[in-house]
Amino acid sequence: MARIRFNRGTPWRVFVSVAFLLALCGAAGAQYTDRQAIDDLGGPQAFAARRSELAKRCKTGTVILFARNEIPEAVHYREDNDFYYFTGLQDPGAVMLLDCQKETVLILEAEQTPQTAKTYGPNLLALSPADREALGFKNVASIANIDIFLSYTTHGFGPSASKDLWIRLDFPDKADGARAETGRDNAWKFAHPYHEPLPANIAPGKLLQERYPMANFHDVTPFIDEMRNIKTPQEIEVLRRNGKISAEGDKEAIAHARPGMYQYQIEARATGYFMDHGAQGVAYLAIVSSGTDINTIHYFADRHKIEPNQLVVLDFAASLDHMTMDITRTFNISGKFTPEQAKWYAVELEAQKTTIALLTPGHTYDEASDAGKAIYAKAGIGDQWRGFPGHFVGLATHDVMRPTGPVKPGQVVTVEPFIDLPDKQMHYRVEDTILITSGAPENLSAAIPKEMDEVEKLVGSAKD
C-alpha cells in the first residue's frame, strides 16, 4: 500500500500521483453515485460552486467532511446530507478535504481490490482519471493517507499552512430527521446499559480532536446550514418534480382506499407510484394511521385493518435526487366525513390556509403562526397550537434550521397544524410543502386535493 512522505511545500499532485489507483476498463461511474441526480442539481460545476462558497466563508484552513461509513440494512444507500451537498458523491467511507485558501478539493477513499469493485461496483478511487474528472474530481487518493496529510498540514506543510480544521461539531441530519433528532437517537442509545461506546455519527469529530490537539477546530455546521436553507434554482426544480410525484402518489393511494383494506396496502400503492415515476426512495417511513393508531403522531407499523367510517391519516412522500418532500392528508375511509369529523376538518384546513397566506417576504414566521393560532382559538382549541406548525424541507424532511424570523425567498417549509382528540379517536392533519418566493407562496404539493368535498370525491374513486 502506497504511503506518502511530505517535504515542505509538497504539492497535492505528488500526493495524488503516488496513490494506488485501480483502473477498471469501461467504468462509467461509482456504484451509488447517481450522475443523473448530479446533473439535475446543476452538474459537477454546481457542487464545485458550493465548495467555493464554503471555502470563502471559512477563509483559512481545511474543511473535512465524512461520508457515511456503512451501508444500511436492506434499503438503498443514501449519503450523508452534508457530504452529498458539497460533492454529489455517494461513496461509503469517503472523506472530503477542502483547502479554503486555494479552493482545491481532495477526495479520500478506500482502495478496492478488483474483485471488490467487480462485486459491489467501483468507488470513485477505482474509476479512471477521466471518469473522476467527469464527476468534478481530479485529486483522489487512498483513505490510508488521511492522517499523514493532516499531520503535515497542521504543521505548515503541504497546500494549506493553517492549523484551522473546519469539521462538523454538530449532529448530522438524515432523510427523515433533523440534527436534533439524531442527537435524540443517540440519547436513546446512551440510556441503554450496553450501548456502543460512541455513535458513528459523531465519532469522526471526536477522533480528529484526539489525534490533533494542536489544531484549531471550528464548527462548519452554521455555514453549511445557512447555505442549505436557501435553495438553488436547480434544487427548486427537483423539489417541484418531487412535489408532483409525491402528491400524485398519495392521491393514487387515496383513490384506491376502501373500507376493509389494510394500512400497508395504502402505503404500497403510494410507494409503487413513487418508484415507478423515478424516485430513488422515500423521504420517511409511511404513516398510515387509523382507529386506535390514529393518535400516535408518528405511527409507522401500518399493519392494521381499516374499518368503515374510520379516519385515516396518510403522511408520506418520496425522495428524489436526494431532495425530500412532506405531505399529509386526512380522510374518512368510507368517502364521507361524519358531521363532527367535517367540523374539525374545516377548522384544520382554515388554519393551514390562513398560515400559508402569510408566508411572503415582509412577514415573519411568528406572524404566520399567530394567524393560524387565532383560527384554533376561535374554535376553542387554542391550547393545541404548537408554535409555527411546520419545518424546513430539503435534503432532510426535517431540514436544517428552524422557521423563525423573517420569511425569505428560497426557503421551503411545511405547514402542518394538527388537531388531536384522543378521547374521540380523531386526528386531523393537512400538510403541504411550500416554496417561499418573492411573491405569493407556491404549494409544491398542490397536485393532491385538500378541499373537503374534493377529498371525499377522491376516496375510493379508482375503478381498478
HELIX and SHEET records of a PDB file:
HELIX    1   1 TRP A   12  SER A   17  1                                   6    
HELIX    2   2 ARG A   35  ASP A   40  1                                   6    
HELIX    3   3 PRO A   44  CYS A   58  1                                  15    
HELIX    4   4 ASN A   81  THR A   87  1                                   7    
HELIX    5   5 PRO A  114  TYR A  120  1                                   7    
HELIX    6   6 LEU A  124  ALA A  126  5                                   3    
HELIX    7   7 PRO A  129  ALA A  134  1                                   6    
HELIX    8   8 ILE A  143  ASN A  145  5                                   3    
HELIX    9   9 ILE A  146  THR A  153  1                                   8    
HELIX   10  10 ARG A  179  PHE A  190  1                                  12    
HELIX   11  11 ALA A  203  ARG A  211  1                                   9    
HELIX   12  12 THR A  221  ASN A  229  1                                   9    
HELIX   13  13 PRO A  233  ALA A  255  1                                  23    
HELIX   14  14 GLN A  263  ASP A  276  1                                  14    
HELIX   15  15 GLY A  291  ASP A  293  5                                   3    
HELIX   16  16 PRO A  339  ALA A  357  1                                  19    
HELIX   17  17 TYR A  365  LYS A  378  1                                  14    
HELIX   18  18 GLY A  382  GLN A  384  5                                   3    
HELIX   19  19 PRO A  422  LYS A  424  5                                   3    
HELIX   20  20 MET A  452  LEU A  458  1                                   7    
SHEET    1   A 6 VAL A 140  SER A 142  0                                        
SHEET    2   A 6 THR A 104  GLU A 109  1                                        
SHEET    3   A 6 VAL A  95  ASP A  99 -1                                        
SHEET    4   A 6 THR A  62  PHE A  66 -1                                        
SHEET    5   A 6 ASP A 164  ILE A 167  1                                        
SHEET    6   A 6 ASN A 216  ASP A 219  1                                        
SHEET    1   B 2 GLY A 281  VAL A 282  0                                        
SHEET    2   B 2 ALA A 318  SER A 319 -1                                        
SHEET    1   C 3 ILE A 287  SER A 290  0                                        
SHEET    2   C 3 LEU A 311  ASP A 315 -1                                        
SHEET    3   C 3 THR A 328  ASN A 332 -1                                        
SHEET    1   D 3 VAL A 412  VAL A 415  0                                        
SHEET    2   D 3 ASP A 432  LEU A 435 -1                                        
SHEET    3   D 3 GLU A 442  ASN A 443 -1                                        
SHEET    1   E 2 PHE A 418  LEU A 421  0                                        
SHEET    2   E 2 MET A 426  ARG A 429 -1                                        
END                                                                             
